[in-house]
Amino acid sequence: MPDISPKARALYRRALVFDANCAPPLPDNLPMPPDTLDMVRASGVTAVKSTLGGIDSNFEDTIAEIAFFQRFIEMHPQVFLQVRDYGDFAKAKAEKRFGILLSFESAAMLEDKPERIEIFRGLGVRVMQLSYNKASPFGAGVLADPPTGLTELGRKAVDTMNKQGVAIDISHANAATSIDVLKASAKPVLITHAGCAAVYAHPRNKSDTLLRAVADKGGVVGIYDLPYLTPSPKQPTLDDYMAHMTHALEICGEDHVGIGSDSSLSAWDTSPKGMAEFQKSLEERRKKGVAAPGEDRPMYVIGLNTPRRCEVIADALLKRGYPARVAEKVLGRNFIEGLGRIWG
């Protein structure tokens, strides 16, 4: 990990730090082990958006998963806080707790019923996607063939999400669906975790046209730290990550870019056991047809494989000449304000 400047450390301590797609280290059994709790506290992160469910999740199982998350938070009230509203980000910071915002990357758990969005919103799910890489009854993902757009059911879902104050995330949607969502939505739209196609063309990286359209509508784009930032077999580095980050800032402007690591809060496990588990997960994703090109590489960026990755990014911005104002916005302020505009 690079040396962090005193200026960056001070900025990180005072900033609202929000990772727009990050998995907290949930244990298999409750409560959480003390060493893991210590890691969470030491991360310096104010809050994360955490994903529930998957492409084959049903309604009942997802309700049970939300209940597990909420029970987990209730068992550690001094450490965790469920983020349900805009003010909860500042509350988490002030109380030195770790906020968790629940979200969906798939719409499978709706079971083709947009009216269920209201139920999940009531349980604290405030960000949702309509498709995960493949096509769904609502829209198409980045790997869908043919590359269709938003369906009539998807338009009903967009309208319901707007009315319920649920943010629409198009990170895994293809270009046609994304543009349709931007046209159909009365509220800003998010890309919580992606890269820039102009830096490296990959199905999960977004065109300048789409990035600018999200920014123009008042949304925010999060840059992930995944191998999709570079062509195979190269493992991306901090410099590669910053190439995407600085390009996004150039295209979207300083008020519309943030961090969405798409990683676990804990460092990626590069041990033989960790890599074996990764290979098993990769094979399962390939069988389901959702594995993206280049996913055979470990899912981390060299230089960012740490729970304090956001601090490293802030330091890198300052060292590249960006003012503290911009670094603080990227660390979390932009996404938090963007969610505030959507939630009302």
VOGU-3710 file (C-alpha; in Angstrom, 3 decimals, decimal comma):
1> mpdispkara> 0,000/0,000/0,000  1,397/3,447/-0,899  2,411/5,947/1,759  -0,526/8,181/2,637  0,176/11,889/3,042  -0,810/13,627/6,304  -3,171/15,835/4,294  -4,983/12,803/2,892  -5,188/11,159/6,322  -6,743/14,295/7,811
11> lyrralvfda> -9,195/14,574/4,919  -10,191/10,936/5,283  -10,812/11,308/9,007  -13,234/14,207/8,570  -14,976/13,095/5,363  -18,193/11,170/4,942  -16,804/8,033/3,288  -19,352/6,026/1,288  -18,537/3,007/-0,881  -21,467/2,639/-3,278
21> ncapplpdnl> -21,033/-1,122/-3,712  -19,191/-3,028/-1,019  -19,856/-6,208/0,932  -19,470/-5,973/4,707  -17,724/-9,045/6,139  -20,800/-10,963/7,268  -20,000/-14,064/9,344  -21,666/-17,426/8,727  -22,857/-17,364/12,309  -23,740/-14,478/14,588
31> pmppdtldmv> -22,351/-12,560/16,378  -19,391/-11,194/14,418  -15,903/-12,159/15,691  -14,072/-9,389/17,613  -11,176/-9,190/15,132  -13,610/-8,587/12,268  -15,375/-5,878/14,247  -11,988/-4,255/14,833  -11,301/-4,323/11,080  -14,645/-2,653/10,350
41> rasgvtavks> -13,951/0,109/12,872  -10,408/0,630/11,573  -11,563/0,933/7,944  -12,608/4,553/8,432  -15,625/3,965/6,175  -18,840/5,774/7,121  -21,234/3,568/5,143  -21,510/1,105/2,271  -24,233/0,040/-0,112  -24,488/-3,725/0,246
51> tlggidsnfe> -26,108/-6,080/-2,263  -28,702/-8,687/-1,331  -30,070/-11,532/-3,423  -29,021/-12,618/-6,891  -30,289/-13,510/-10,346  -32,117/-16,586/-9,050  -33,401/-15,191/-5,740  -37,089/-15,486/-4,941  -39,294/-13,219/-2,865  -39,406/-15,304/0,325
61> dtiaeiaffq> -35,674/-16,049/0,442  -34,870/-12,369/-0,052  -37,172/-11,371/2,801  -35,303/-13,884/4,972  -31,953/-12,460/3,864  -33,043/-8,943/4,791  -34,153/-10,256/8,186  -30,695/-11,775/8,692  -29,030/-8,458/7,849  -31,288/-6,587/10,237
71> rfiemhpqvf> -30,722/-9,123/13,008  -26,979/-8,830/12,425  -27,164/-5,034/12,772  -29,345/-5,273/15,880  -26,812/-7,617/17,525  -24,061/-5,001/17,107  -25,842/-1,668/17,766  -22,652/0,115/18,808  -20,931/-0,792/15,527  -23,569/-0,907/12,764
81> lqvrdygdfa> -26,507/1,204/11,588  -28,973/0,442/8,804  -29,098/3,410/6,439  -32,704/4,112/5,484  -32,693/7,872/4,865  -30,352/10,705/3,884  -29,736/11,792/7,478  -28,462/8,353/8,472  -25,111/8,958/6,741  -24,304/11,911/8,994
91> kakaekrfgi> -25,689/9,989/11,964  -23,350/7,065/11,278  -20,384/9,439/11,069  -21,305/11,330/14,238  -21,896/8,148/16,223  -18,820/6,390/14,783  -20,941/3,555/13,471  -20,718/1,699/10,152  -23,778/2,327/7,998  -25,216/-0,375/5,747
101> llsfesaaml> -27,564/0,566/2,904  -29,410/-2,441/1,470  -29,732/-2,816/-2,300  -30,544/-5,251/-5,118  -28,459/-5,875/-8,241  -31,175/-8,074/-9,725  -34,945/-7,809/-9,949  -35,533/-11,564/-9,686  -36,962/-11,239/-6,169  -39,786/-9,056/-7,489
111> edkperieif> -41,026/-12,121/-9,414  -42,385/-9,881/-12,193  -44,420/-7,838/-9,693  -43,309/-4,166/-9,575  -45,703/-3,554/-6,681  -43,292/-5,510/-4,456  -40,848/-2,614/-4,727  -42,939/-0,857/-2,063  -42,573/-3,841/0,290  -38,805/-3,934/-0,079
121> rglgvrvmql> -38,566/-0,161/0,250  -40,381/-0,470/3,572  -37,670/-2,888/4,704  -34,949/-0,395/3,831  -33,945/-1,449/0,301  -33,370/1,992/-1,233  -31,356/1,118/-4,387  -32,353/-1,449/-7,037  -31,267/-2,674/-10,457  -33,573/-4,159/-13,072
131> synkaspfga> -31,162/-6,601/-14,712  -27,903/-8,307/-13,785  -25,759/-8,898/-16,899  -28,406/-11,093/-18,589  -31,883/-10,138/-19,800  -34,740/-10,002/-17,291  -38,483/-9,338/-17,625  -37,651/-5,683/-16,867  -34,666/-4,967/-19,122  -31,382/-6,271/-20,478
141> gvladpptgl> -27,945/-6,617/-18,948  -24,533/-5,983/-20,464  -24,167/-9,610/-21,652  -27,693/-9,951/-23,064  -28,061/-11,221/-26,637  -29,928/-9,678/-28,353  -29,219/-6,333/-26,642  -32,813/-5,279/-26,027  -33,965/-2,311/-23,966  -36,379/-1,516/-21,150
151> telgrkavdt> -39,593/-3,566/-21,281  -43,108/-2,386/-20,478  -42,798/-4,126/-17,112  -39,513/-2,295/-16,645  -41,220/1,040/-17,284  -43,764/0,228/-14,585  -40,893/-0,614/-12,233  -39,144/2,688/-13,005  -42,349/4,601/-12,287  -42,851/2,710/-9,018
161> mnkqgvaidi> -39,249/3,287/-7,929  -39,608/7,003/-8,638  -42,797/7,197/-6,573  -41,344/5,151/-3,705  -38,047/7,025/-3,539  -35,951/4,027/-4,556  -32,805/4,841/-6,531  -32,410/3,153/-9,919  -28,960/1,677/-10,546  -27,944/0,812/-14,137
171> shanaatsid> -24,480/-0,590/-13,391  -25,236/-3,990/-14,954  -27,701/-2,777/-17,614  -26,746/-2,618/-21,276  -26,634/0,636/-23,220  -30,150/0,360/-24,674  -31,776/-0,345/-21,312  -29,699/2,365/-19,634  -30,755/5,036/-22,120  -34,382/3,923/-21,858
181> vlkasakpvl> -34,209/4,165/-18,051  -32,706/7,652/-18,232  -35,536/8,753/-20,523  -38,264/7,080/-18,448  -37,113/8,167/-14,995  -38,261/11,466/-13,534  -35,411/11,299/-11,015  -31,622/11,006/-11,244  -30,182/7,584/-12,061  -27,048/5,974/-10,614
191> ithagcaavy> -24,185/3,878/-11,917  -22,876/2,700/-8,560  -19,991/0,584/-9,874  -18,439/0,524/-13,336  -15,451/1,716/-15,353  -14,902/3,925/-18,397  -15,069/2,329/-21,847  -12,915/5,110/-23,305  -10,063/3,957/-21,045  -10,645/0,234/-21,628
201> ahprnksdtl> -13,495/-1,201/-23,710  -15,269/-3,906/-21,693  -18,971/-4,838/-21,431  -19,105/-3,536/-17,848  -17,427/-0,223/-18,661  -19,627/2,668/-19,751  -19,370/4,961/-22,767  -18,676/8,664/-22,386  -22,150/9,325/-23,794  -23,790/7,299/-21,040
211> lravadkggv> -21,549/8,710/-18,304  -22,394/12,251/-19,367  -26,114/11,448/-19,599  -26,134/10,157/-16,011  -24,333/13,284/-14,807  -26,635/15,602/-16,775  -29,641/14,018/-15,058  -28,147/14,640/-11,613  -26,866/11,113/-11,031  -23,501/9,802/-9,866
221> vgiydlpylt> -21,016/7,297/-11,306  -18,910/5,050/-9,053  -15,603/3,574/-10,239  -14,958/-0,044/-9,233  -11,644/-1,707/-8,425  -12,045/-4,865/-10,500  -9,888/-6,494/-13,205  -12,262/-5,093/-15,853  -10,186/-1,901/-15,732  -7,469/-3,490/-17,909
231> pspkqptldd> -7,192/-6,201/-20,579  -6,264/-9,753/-19,562  -3,968/-11,061/-18,223  -2,832/-7,835/-16,527  -3,838/-7,349/-12,909  -4,822/-3,657/-12,677  -2,807/-1,295/-10,496  -3,628/1,919/-8,661  -2,458/3,884/-11,715  -4,910/1,942/-13,893
241> ymahmthale> -7,698/2,672/-11,429  -6,865/6,358/-11,386  -6,940/6,476/-15,192  -10,635/5,537/-14,998  -11,296/7,827/-12,039  -9,724/10,899/-13,629  -11,459/10,208/-16,949  -14,820/9,984/-15,188  -14,138/13,298/-13,456  -13,313/14,880/-16,812
251> icgedhvgig> -16,496/13,588/-18,472  -18,987/13,847/-15,595  -17,612/16,739/-13,557  -16,529/16,833/-9,927  -20,077/16,619/-8,534  -21,000/13,339/-10,216  -18,215/10,810/-9,502  -17,671/8,538/-6,515  -16,341/5,159/-5,435  -18,169/1,851/-5,855
261> sdsslsawdt> -15,454/-0,720/-5,252  -17,602/-3,818/-5,907  -15,344/-5,534/-3,385  -15,570/-6,913/0,100  -14,588/-4,459/2,803  -11,849/-6,871/3,846  -8,777/-7,410/1,676  -9,003/-9,989/-1,113  -7,753/-13,381/0,083  -4,869/-14,373/-2,215
271> spkgmaefqk> -4,041/-17,536/-0,236  -4,404/-20,948/-1,958  -7,659/-21,503/-0,050  -8,991/-18,093/-1,063  -8,118/-18,621/-4,727  -9,720/-22,088/-4,704  -12,951/-20,575/-3,366  -12,750/-17,884/-6,060  -12,403/-20,506/-8,806  -15,427/-22,379/-7,466
281> sleerrkkgv> -17,485/-19,178/-7,438  -16,299/-18,316/-10,955  -17,431/-21,687/-12,313  -20,866/-21,186/-10,770  -21,141/-17,743/-12,369  -20,099/-19,151/-15,740  -22,778/-21,836/-15,525  -25,379/-19,141/-14,827  -24,139/-17,076/-17,776  -23,308/-13,976/-15,739
291> aapgedrpmy> -19,493/-14,139/-15,641  -17,997/-11,193/-17,531  -14,911/-11,330/-19,772  -11,718/-11,077/-17,736  -13,351/-12,426/-14,603  -10,734/-15,180/-14,372  -8,372/-12,746/-12,617  -8,484/-12,065/-8,860  -11,062/-9,372/-8,165  -8,852/-6,620/-6,789
301> viglntprrc> -6,570/-3,766/-7,821  -2,923/-3,814/-6,784  -2,544/-0,971/-4,296  -6,217/-0,977/-3,277  -6,438/-4,389/-1,633  -7,095/-2,971/1,831  -10,123/-2,009/3,952  -8,834/1,590/3,713  -8,860/1,622/-0,114  -10,919/4,818/-0,176
311> eviadallkr> -8,163/6,619/1,738  -5,651/5,470/-0,881  -7,884/6,867/-3,637  -8,212/10,212/-1,848  -4,437/10,370/-1,477  -3,974/9,547/-5,167  -6,347/12,358/-6,153  -4,449/14,881/-4,033  -1,104/13,720/-5,437  -2,475/14,217/-8,958
321> gyparvaekv> -3,277/17,829/-8,199  -6,974/17,638/-7,374  -8,075/19,950/-4,544  -9,275/18,527/-1,239  -12,784/19,661/-2,218  -12,882/17,184/-5,097  -11,382/14,329/-3,082  -13,986/14,808/-0,363  -16,798/14,732/-2,917  -15,455/11,542/-4,483
331> lgrnfieglg> -15,015/9,900/-1,069  -18,747/9,982/-0,471  -20,353/13,400/-0,590  -21,419/13,057/-4,240  -23,234/9,758/-3,778  -24,816/10,852/-0,511  -26,127/14,069/-2,085  -27,243/12,131/-5,163  -29,224/9,717/-3,018  -30,702/12,683/-1,184
341> riwg> -31,951/14,120/-4,484  -33,568/10,793/-5,366  -35,013/9,931/-1,982  -36,368/13,430/-1,364
//
